[in-house]
């Protein structure tokens, strides 16, 4: 396997696995020209590209066709054709779970396609690769005049009134001083959900500084460059969002919206408590990861696993 470092140089040397190390790009040379042409042609249609981009935001998890159609405002018969074409190209796969079909990106095939474009077509030119492999966050970490002793983490959901607020507070209080936690919504509510606030107070968390915020607050020039960005609801994951500066590790830790719970106040409060408990398990697992010894690829896998494992338990 050939590794391309941040300066665009090929190397066979072993790199110490570290989250702070220079990002390397590897390509196994497995994609031949006809297969690559088929994949590029498939993505050349705006509808198929939109479906693929949505599935990438949920990767490695799968999504039901009804949810894809709703998120993209696409007719079911049109979506069926796009899914069939993407599956035939090898870029996505389908798995049956019970009565439902779930479509998910084939990450190995996607890696081959990106590698083919960057290293075969692009000939690993450093002027093409370096801007992608060297993010602003890396530069800040190498500059001794810019202290960066913690990880900056953003949690996103649609309303920023319950799930993402839970995650922000939990990481702030359980993070052992290693994290700065933030949260935001794609369509934030004007105030936090009272059931969510009650759960937080009952578990000993300070809620005095909490407020609902729009995600755009963290997309302004000069905003904090995030190390991690997590979506904690399917609605937020399905929505279009510009690429985040600094190339943060991203993950989808979706949970059902407790705000939609019905029944008595006691029954609603129970749903909020269960959502809090599910997020607490995820955050506790996250903060215990051995960040210093994990490569970026390994860290992404761990983040993905937290979301998928927790879904089974939630």
C-alpha positions in Angstrom: 0.0 0.0 0.0 1.3 3.5 -0.9 0.8 6.3 1.5 0.7 10.0 0.4 1.6 12.4 3.1 0.5 16.0 3.5 3.3 17.3 1.2 2.1 15.0 -1.6 5.1 12.6 -1.3 4.8 8.9 -1.6 6.2 6.9 1.3 6.3 3.3 2.4 7.4 4.1 6.0 5.3 3.3 9.0 3.6 6.3 10.5 2.9 6.6 14.2 -0.9 6.5 14.7 -1.9 9.8 16.2 -4.9 12.0 15.9 -2.6 15.0 15.7 -0.3 13.6 13.1 -0.3 14.8 9.5 -3.2 13.3 7.5 -2.2 10.7 5.0 -4.1 9.5 2.0 -3.8 5.9 0.9 -5.0 4.1 -2.2 -4.7 0.4 -3.0 -5.0 0.8 -6.8 -8.0 -1.5 -6.9 -10.3 0.6 -9.3 -9.9 0.0 -13.0 -10.9 2.6 -15.6 -14.3 1.2 -16.7 -15.5 0.8 -13.2 -14.5 4.3 -12.3 -16.2 5.7 -15.4 -19.4 3.8 -14.5 -19.3 5.3 -11.0 -18.6 8.8 -12.2 -21.3 8.6 -14.8 -23.8 7.4 -12.1 -22.9 10.4 -9.9 -23.1 12.7 -12.9 -26.9 12.9 -12.5 -28.1 15.5 -10.0 -30.7 13.2 -8.4 -28.4 10.3 -7.9 -25.7 12.6 -6.6 -28.2 14.0 -4.1 -29.1 10.5 -2.9 -25.4 9.5 -2.5 -24.6 12.7 -0.6 -27.4 12.1 1.8 -26.3 8.5 2.4 -22.8 9.8 3.0 -24.1 12.0 5.8 -25.6 8.9 7.5 -22.6 6.6 6.8 -21.9 3.9 7.8 -25.5 3.5 8.8 -28.3 2.8 6.3 -31.4 4.7 5.6 -34.9 3.6 4.5 -36.1 4.6 1.1 -39.2 6.4 2.6 -36.8 8.6 4.7 -34.6 9.4 1.7 -37.6 10.4 -0.4 -39.0 12.6 2.4 -35.7 14.3 3.0 -35.0 15.0 -0.7 -38.6 15.7 -1.7 -38.3 13.0 -4.3 -41.0 10.7 -5.8 -40.7 7.1 -4.7 -40.5 5.7 -8.3 -37.8 8.2 -9.2 -35.9 7.3 -6.0 -36.2 3.6 -6.9 -34.4 4.2 -10.2 -31.7 6.2 -8.6 -31.1 3.6 -5.9 -31.0 0.8 -8.5 -28.4 2.7 -10.5 -26.2 3.5 -7.5 -26.4 -0.1 -6.4 -25.4 -1.3 -9.8 -22.4 1.0 -9.8 -21.2 -0.6 -6.5 -21.3 2.7 -4.6 -24.1 1.7 -2.3 -25.5 -1.5 -0.9 -28.8 -2.6 0.5 -29.6 -4.8 3.5 -33.0 -6.1 4.7 -33.7 -5.6 8.4 -37.1 -7.2 9.3 -39.6 -5.8 6.8 -37.5 -2.7 5.9 -34.7 -2.2 3.4 -31.8 0.0 4.4 -29.5 1.6 1.8 -25.9 2.5 2.8 -22.8 3.8 1.2 -20.1 1.2 0.4 -17.2 3.0 2.0 -14.6 0.8 0.5 -15.8 1.5 -3.1 -16.1 5.2 -2.3 -12.5 5.2 -1.0 -11.4 3.5 -4.2 -13.2 6.1 -6.3 -11.7 9.0 -4.4 -8.2 7.4 -4.5 -8.5 6.8 -8.3 -9.4 10.5 -8.9 -6.7 11.9 -6.6 -3.8 9.5 -7.2 -4.4 7.9 -10.6 -6.0 10.8 -12.5 -4.5 13.5 -10.4 -1.1 11.8 -10.2 -0.8 12.7 -6.5 0.2 16.3 -7.3 1.0 18.1 -4.1 -0.7 21.3 -5.3 -3.9 19.3 -5.6 -3.6 17.1 -2.4 -2.0 19.4 0.1 -5.0 21.8 0.5 -7.2 18.8 1.2 -4.8 17.0 3.6 -3.7 20.0 5.6 -6.6 21.6 7.4 -6.5 24.9 9.3 -6.8 22.9 12.6 -3.5 21.1 11.8 -1.8 24.4 11.2 -3.1 25.8 14.5 -1.9 22.7 16.3 1.7 23.1 14.9 1.8 26.8 15.8 3.1 27.1 19.4 1.6 30.6 19.8 -1.9 29.1 19.4 -2.8 26.9 22.4 -5.1 24.1 21.6 -5.2 21.7 24.6 -8.7 20.3 24.1 -11.1 19.0 21.5 -13.8 21.2 20.2 -17.1 19.2 19.7 -20.4 20.3 18.2 -23.7 18.5 18.5 -26.4 19.3 16.0 -30.1 18.4 15.9 -33.1 20.2 14.4 -34.5 22.2 17.3 -31.5 22.4 19.7 -33.9 22.1 22.6 -33.3 18.6 24.0 -31.0 16.0 22.4 -28.1 18.2 21.3 -28.5 20.2 24.6 -28.2 16.9 26.5 -25.1 16.0 24.6 -23.5 19.4 25.1 -24.0 19.3 28.8 -23.0 15.7 29.2 -19.7 16.2 27.4 -19.0 19.5 29.3 -19.5 17.7 32.6 -18.1 14.3 31.9 -15.3 15.3 29.6 -12.6 15.6 32.3 -11.4 19.0 31.0 -10.4 17.6 27.6 -13.3 19.0 25.6 -15.2 22.2 24.7 -18.7 21.2 24.0 -21.2 23.1 21.8 -24.6 22.5 20.4 -26.8 24.0 17.7 -29.9 23.5 15.6 -30.8 23.6 12.0 -34.2 25.1 12.9 -33.7 26.0 16.6 -36.6 26.7 18.9 -36.9 29.9 20.8 -36.5 28.2 24.1 -35.3 25.0 25.6 -37.7 22.2 26.3 -38.9 22.2 30.0 -38.8 18.4 30.2 -35.2 18.4 29.1 -34.2 21.1 31.6 -35.9 19.2 34.4 -33.9 16.0 33.5 -30.6 17.9 33.5 -31.3 19.6 36.8 -32.4 16.4 38.4 -29.1 14.8 37.4 -27.1 17.7 38.9 -26.2 19.7 35.7 -25.9 23.5 35.7 -28.4 24.8 33.0 -28.0 28.6 33.6 -25.9 29.3 30.5 -27.8 27.1 28.1 -29.7 28.5 25.1 -30.9 27.4 21.6 -28.6 28.4 18.8 -28.6 28.2 15.0 -25.9 26.2 13.4 -24.8 29.3 11.5 -23.3 30.7 14.7 -20.4 28.2 14.2 -20.0 28.8 10.5 -18.9 32.4 10.6 -15.4 33.6 9.7 -13.3 33.3 12.8 -15.5 30.7 14.4 -13.9 27.9 16.5 -12.6 25.1 14.2 -14.3 21.9 15.4 -12.5 18.6 15.9 -15.8 16.6 15.9 -19.2 17.3 14.6 -22.1 14.9 15.5 -25.7 14.9 14.4 -28.0 13.5 17.0 -31.2 13.4 15.0 -32.0 12.1 11.5 -33.6 15.4 10.4 -30.3 17.3 10.9 -28.2 14.6 9.3 -30.5 14.6 6.2 -30.2 18.4 5.7 -27.6 20.1 3.5 -24.8 21.6 5.4 -21.6 23.2 4.0 -18.3 21.3 4.6 -16.9 22.2 8.0 -13.6 24.0 8.2 -10.7 21.9 9.5 -12.1 18.6 8.3 -13.5 17.4 11.6 -14.4 13.8 12.4 -18.1 13.5 11.8 -20.6 11.0 13.2 -24.3 10.4 13.2 -25.7 9.3 16.6 -29.4 9.6 15.8 -32.0 9.2 18.5 -35.9 9.6 18.3 -37.1 13.1 19.2 -38.4 13.0 22.8 -40.3 16.2 22.0 -42.7 14.1 20.0 -43.6 11.9 22.9 -47.3 11.6 23.7 -49.2 10.7 26.9 -49.2 12.1 30.4 -46.5 14.4 31.7 -45.0 11.4 33.6 -44.9 9.4 30.4 -43.3 12.2 28.5 -40.7 12.8 31.3 -39.8 9.1 31.0 -39.0 9.4 27.3 -36.8 12.4 28.0 -35.0 10.5 30.8 -34.4 7.5 28.4 -33.0 9.9 25.7 -30.7 11.4 28.3 -29.5 8.0 29.5 -28.8 6.9 25.9 -26.7 9.9 25.2 -24.9 9.6 28.5 -23.8 6.1 27.5 -22.5 7.4 24.2 -20.7 10.3 25.7 -19.1 8.2 28.5 -17.8 5.8 25.8 -16.5 8.7 23.7 -14.6 10.4 26.4 -12.8 7.2 27.3 -11.4 6.7 23.8 -7.5 6.6 23.7 -7.3 9.7 21.5 -3.5 10.0 21.7 -2.9 6.5 20.3 -5.6 6.4 17.6 -5.1 7.3 13.9 -7.7 9.5 12.3 -9.1 6.4 10.5 -9.3 4.4 13.7 -11.0 7.3 15.5 -13.6 7.6 12.8 -14.3 3.9 13.1 -14.7 4.2 16.9 -17.0 7.2 16.5 -19.2 5.2 14.0 -19.3 2.2 16.3 -20.6 4.3 19.2 -23.5 5.4 17.1 -24.3 2.0 15.7 -23.8 0.1 19.0 -25.9 2.6 20.9 -28.7 2.4 18.3 -29.1 -1.3 19.1 -29.3 -0.5 22.8 -31.4 2.6 22.6 
